[in-house]
Each structure stands twice: as C-alpha cells, then as structure tokens.
Amino acid sequence: MKIRNFSIVAHIDHGKTTLSDRILEDTGTVAKRKMTAQLLDGMELEKERGITIKAKAVRIKYKDYELNLIDTPGHVDFSYEVARSLRACEGVLLLVDASQGVEAQTVAHAHLAQSLGLKVIPVMNKVDLSQSDADLSEEQLWEILREPILAERVSAKTGMGVDHLLERIVTDIPEPKGNPNGKPRALIFDSFYDPFRGVIIYVRMFDGSLKQGQTLRLMGGGLTSKIEEIGYMTPQLVKCGGLNMGEVGYIVAGIKDIHSVKVGDTVTLADNTADEPLPGYEETKPVVFASIFPIDSPDYPLLRTALEKLNLSDSSFSYQSEVSKALGFGFRLGFMGLLHIEIVKERLEREFNLSLIATSPNVVYHVKFTSKKSHPQELSALRDAGDGYKVIDNPAYFPPYGDIIDIKEPTITITIVTPVEFMDGVMTLLKEKRGTYLEMEHISNMRVIIKYIMPMAEMVIDFYNKLKSVSKGYASFDYELDEYRSSDVVLMEILIHGEPVDALSVVTHKDKAQTQGRALCEKLKELIGRQMFEIAVQARVNGKIVARETIPAMRKDVIAKCYGGDITRKRKLLEKQKEGKKRMKSIGSVDIPQEAFVAMLKID
Ligand code: GDP
C-alpha cells in the first residue's frame, strides 16, 4: 500500500467538515446513509459551536493508496494544536471559500504549512455559488504563498471536482519517508480518554513499527506500558496487529491518566529505544486564567469531583483550589485560550448540574517585587518565571503596589485580514488595544493583511466583538503567542460598601485605569441594583480611589406597594426574588449577581 498523509486546513466555515465528509463518502469509507451526522466533529458542544476541538484521523482506501486524513481544530485559540496535527502529515489541502476569499486563518495556516515544509494544495471551495470568484481568491492565495500554485476547484456540497482533487492528492503529496526497519518512532498527535480502556493515543509512525504485546516507552514523559491494542481509524477504531513506518493509527496501553500522555511526545519501545525523539515537542502552558465558585458553597465538593472527572478526559485545562475572601472556596482554572473557558464552564453546569460563578479571565503576569509588606499569597507558593520574576496568574495575588519593581505581560502577534475599507477602523482599534504596528500587505487591491504586536490581555477583554463591529463582521484574525514584555500595568481593586472584593479585582494598563474604573463602577451600579441601603462602588488603583458610584437605597414605597396587593402577586414577587438569588452571592450584606464578576468584559 502506498501511503499519503494529509490535513485539510481552512478558515472557519470555509467548508472543511463538508469536504472531509464528501471525501469519506466518495471513497466509500463511510456509507452515505451514515453521513447524517458530520463525522469528524465529536462532542455535542463542539457541534453546537461548529468547531472541532480535538484532532482526529481517518484511514481512507483510495485505489491502491492508503490515505490518512488528519483533522485539525478550526478555532483561533487552538493554533498550537493545528501545528501538532500538521507535523503528522506530508501535505495539506488549503481550503478557501471562493465566495469569501482569503481570511486570517487562511494566512496563518498557509504560512504554518510552508514553514513545516509541507506540500500545499490550494483548494477553492463553494464554486457552485454564483457569488464565488475562484480566480480572485486564487490570486489572493498566490500572493500569500508567494508562488503561483494551481488551485483545485471544488464544491464540497455537490461533490464537483472532488474526484480530481483525490487524484491530485496522490500525485502531489509525497509518500512518507523514514526507516521502515529502524528503532520505532511514532509522533503522538492527539489522545483521548475512554472510560473503559483508558487513554487512546493517536500516532503517526515515522520510523520502524509497533506491534501489539510490545512494551512502549514515551520518550518525553518516560512512562512505559504494554501495548494492549493497536489499530487504525475508519473512523471507528479497527484493531490490527501493528503499525508500520508512515502509517497513522491508535494505541491502547492501559494508561489511566491522560496527563501522562503529552501530544507531541514520541512513542518508542522500552527494549529498542530510539536515539532521539521526533522534533516539535513543546510543553504547552495555560495562558488565560479564571476562577469558578459554586453559587451554593456546600456544592464545593461536587465541583471538585466534576473538575476531576472533566479533566480526566480533557487535559487542555488545569485547575487548582483557591480561596477567595469574597466568594469562599473555588478553583482557579488555566486555559489555552478564551473559548475554552466558556466550554468548560458550560460543561460543568450542564453535565454536572452545578450553578457557578466565573470571574473575568486574565492573562499570566511575571512580576518582580521586594517583599517588605505582607503579601496576599505565600511567596513560596508562587512559581519562578526566571530573572527574579514570579508567575502571578491571579489578580487577587498581586503584591502590594509599593513593593512592585516591574511587571511583564504576555504579548501576541496578531494577524488580521480585512477589506481595505475597514482598514482605518481596524487600525484605530489596534491602537486603542495598545498594539504596535509590524507590517501590512495588500492582497488583490481589495484586502489587506495587517500584523501587530499586542498585549494578550487586550485580546482577552472583548477584542473579538469590537473587531467585528468596526469591520461590519468582515475582518478575521488569528494570533500566536509572542513573549513577555515589561509594561505599566496596575491592579485595580473594586470596593463594594467600603470592602475590597478580591474576585472583582482586575489588571489594567495605567493609562486606561481611570476610564475603565469609571465604566466598571457604572456597570456594577447597574448590575448590582438597589438594595435596602445605600451602597458605594469604588475603584482603587495604587491606594487611590479613581472612580466612584453610589447605588441609592431602594425607595420605601416600592416595597410598601407589594404589601398592599393581593397574595398571589406577593408570592410571585417572592418567587422571583428567590430565582434571582440563585445567581447571586452575598458579600457582606450586599447581594452581587453573577454578571458583576464578568463586568469587565461588558464595558465599552
Ligand atoms: P467548516 O467550519 O470549515 O468545517 O465549514 P463547514 O463544512 O461546516 O461548512 C460551513 C457552511 O458552508 C455549511 O453551511 C456548509 O453547508 C456550507 N458549505 C460547505 N461547502 C460548500 C459548498 O461547496 N457549497 C456551498 N454552497 N456551501 C458549502
């Protein structure tokens, strides 16, 4: 069998899922009637959001070829996972919706594929649509790839052009190269947890072979374990005796802890260990953090169990217990990107029936400080970031302002593709977001690619919505982590009724603190609403109050009115209040609704 390993990469909604399904159907890999559900998309939640979080793979028989289609996640937060999947391939189909043209993820994927030395086959999709302009889209792509490569033209929907594309895959994409008899080396490009069989590891063989019954060794992680089962995906798991050089498949080795299997690690044998691991193994660290607390404090043990269970199957987030003065016992969660926060919170609430409060997400800071004053967090509990800096991933643990010598924040390189008419608006937004201009490139005189360096924190707070609004929805973006840079950021504390509420603290830039403090206080005033007594809402930076709002006490007659009315109205009101309570947390004597804790995300 001749082998071809490839991925399809595309900007979201450009038709990757439809084309994958079409290829599986046309090659008879999957029967037509089974295609009702889009196969490469797994979990229910993913489907609802139209994204694929976990990369998977399918073996396709085409003529006398064995094609392995390796799926990649489609959301910007997962660009690191795309790179991992692409390392398992020799080629990619770079798919572009010809009615839309090149978008930010197209650019990012194209450059990534080229930098990995992969064969790129451009594919113009949706040519069945009358508004499609495959010539224009192809021209845009040539400018990005910096070479004219003839594109395939297909309609994933009608199937037009797909036969030709399959031929192109086997002629253009090189066959895997490696030593079939060498010491085995297989790249782990994904893994998932099966409650019955333990961790299922997805691999691409680069050298040698692996067989059932042998004892594997993970070169980075060090773990050794007997291979209980080995096989390939159709997409169902199909057992076979072993996997040879170039092949893609799965391994079951009775591993119970998903954290001991790291994507990017190399599988070899315990008694025939390879000399060097495969390149590309990078430990990924969470970059965005948020806390969650049960609305009902007695639910804390339930939340712990839920997190343990969820983390068993989803290793892309980390968690650690946390105690907040305001919200009590909860957990600090670390994520790879923004979208994941929502998914994890939703799954916890939905699958484990929990009511949770989540705080505004923030990035990780590296802080250098003296320790003259008393600190909110045990110094020994803080990890080292090198050069005398400590890792601080929670605003509640910021050292007192007088002690701080320097703060570094993470930056990203952001790529934006926008129609030229929105360029000014986009650039103004990037400037507001503390961006630094890097470069710009016009493609096909209607579109422009803009690159900036920007603090990651600015992306975390409402970047996506603003970008959409300044570009009427036409601009798209992709980002990559850059490095930690010194920055004038400050901790802004929020005081409710004179008491600082740790879970409401946010980190912001010094120059923005006052404006944001005002907006935040206004928003909080609105969200908290009137209660039985007057409440002050204040923002404090470096010991100084920078903004204040007063929530007046509820007027007496509002309450009085209720007592006069009939009994059902009164009962209704009481029930309404009870419902409202569910999503409230009492801090001191003030009831604060859940929305208040993410108010930072909602200010303009
Ligand atoms: P993905 O996000 O890249 O996986 O995109 P999907 O495969 O989910 O496709 C996004 C939308 O485009 C869906 O509504 C598809 O039905 C539609 N679509 C995909 N391919 C074609 C095509 O060739 N022609 C037309 N007209 N629509 C398509």
Boltz pocket constraint, residues with backbone or C-beta under 6 A from the ligand:
constraints:
  - pocket:
      binder: B
      contacts: [[A, 10], [A, 11], [A, 12], [A, 13], [A, 14], [A, 15], [A, 16], [A, 17], [A, 18], [A, 19], [A, 50], [A, 74], [A, 125], [A, 126], [A, 127], [A, 128], [A, 129], [A, 154], [A, 155], [A, 156], [A, 157], [A, 158]]
      max_distance: 6.0
